[in-house]
Amino acid sequence: MKKLIIIILLGMSFLISACTVENQDNKIKEVYDVNKIGKDNNYVPKENTNVIYLAGGCFWGVEKLVQSIPGVIEGVSGYANGTIEAPTYDQVKQGTTGFRETVRVEYDPSIVSLDTILYAYFSVVDPTVENRQGNDIGSQYQTGIYYTDEKSMETIKKIVEIEKQRTNKFLVEVKPLENFFEAEEYHQNYLDKNPTGYCHISKAEFERVKNMVVDASKYQKPSAEEISKNLTAEQYAVTQQAKTEKPYDNEYDEFFEEGIYVDVVTGEPLFTSFDKYDSGCGWPAFKKAIDENTIVEKEDTSFGMERIEVVSRVGNSHLGHKFENDPTSPNGVRYCINSASLRFIAKDDLEKEGYGEYLELFK
């Protein structure tokens, strides 16, 4: 009996130890609790203005990124969720204060949604690394999203779950804002003052978000059960399991009617008929997307090849692959897309299908 008790106690000790080790390894926490929201003493709430706080490495680049998004009113660099009052840059850069280089993002929700801002943020950060982004290393460069209200918290939770599906490791902090202190004046609008200054985010990425046209919040990813129910066997295999349909024997390969192509899972607009061309590859080919922000690129090394897989932003649906320097393409870019990933909406049906805003593209 005594031996049995010892074995049970040892087993319990192992389980507790394993849980402790597991929790220690998972240093980056997601905390969804509005009761823990603190305060930004410098921020005065404004009518028709929402706020979110984003940490994505050096705040110079994140500030410039959000300021490039139509509908963002202001981006202010500062320090979030640390342990001392009124920190200075010299204190924060030591990496001992717990502060993250963070940008306060004020935006007009009637022009841009939090969904769209968050997807733009995730498009420029590496969510798989801890305490670094680009060449910048230190706890002050930890990625993080800090919210100040329940509605924002729920939106963040939804999008984080989608972003987790794109990677095998997710180390972005998600927490209520505890505190925020504005950085010194020389940090504000740094890249406007110093156009050739260092930045881990490229100018091409600033330009991409500046040209956003599709509002991500209008499209929602259904539950796994709904997706399975709504799709055909082939659509499911392609979009959810990254399978490839047969070339030359699919719905849209040689189809050239006027209209737009949307994600079959979410309805998010992806391509137009006038960007479609006959590449001879056996699948629908497009030279560009309606909005490059709706396409997420992923490295694909399957079958011993190095390719760029493309998936949809909101649905994370496998679409196909992107090829550059393609001689068949008018601009050298070929999006080779599975028909099964798409739903076509004819130009004459755009209004009744809820896509009337895209009629402008055909004028």
Number of C-alpha atoms within 10 A of each C-alpha: 6 7 8 9 10 11 12 12 12 12 12 12 12 12 12 12 12 12 12 12 11 11 12 10 9 12 11 19 13 17 14 17 13 16 10 13 18 15 15 16 10 9 13 6 10 9 6 9 15 19 23 21 23 28 28 32 30 27 29 25 25 29 27 23 24 28 22 21 21 17 19 21 16 16 26 25 30 26 28 27 21 19 13 13 10 14 20 15 14 8 13 20 17 12 16 13 18 16 25 29 29 34 32 26 22 22 25 18 14 9 10 20 19 22 20 22 25 19 21 22 19 17 18 18 20 19 24 15 15 19 19 21 22 15 9 15 16 17 21 28 24 27 29 24 22 27 26 22 17 15 11 17 21 13 16 20 14 14 19 18 11 16 17 15 11 15 12 8 11 19 20 25 20 21 23 25 21 17 20 28 24 23 20 12 11 8 17 20 18 18 16 11 11 9 9 8 11 13 19 18 20 13 12 9 15 20 13 17 24 17 14 19 17 20 19 21 15 13 18 15 19 13 9 10 8 11 18 16 11 14 16 12 11 16 26 22 18 21 27 19 12 18 16 20 20 11 14 14 12 16 15 21 22 18 14 14 15 16 21 25 24 20 27 24 27 21 20 26 27 22 25 25 19 16 14 25 19 16 20 13 12 19 25 27 29 23 24 20 17 20 17 17 24 27 20 21 16 15 11 14 11 8 7 7 8 10 17 18 22 23 24 25 26 26 21 22 26 26 28 25 20 21 15 14 10 15 11 16 20 13 12 13 18 24 25 21 25 28 27 24 28 27 20 22 21 15 19 12 13 16 14 8 10 9 16 13 11 19 15 7 12 11 5
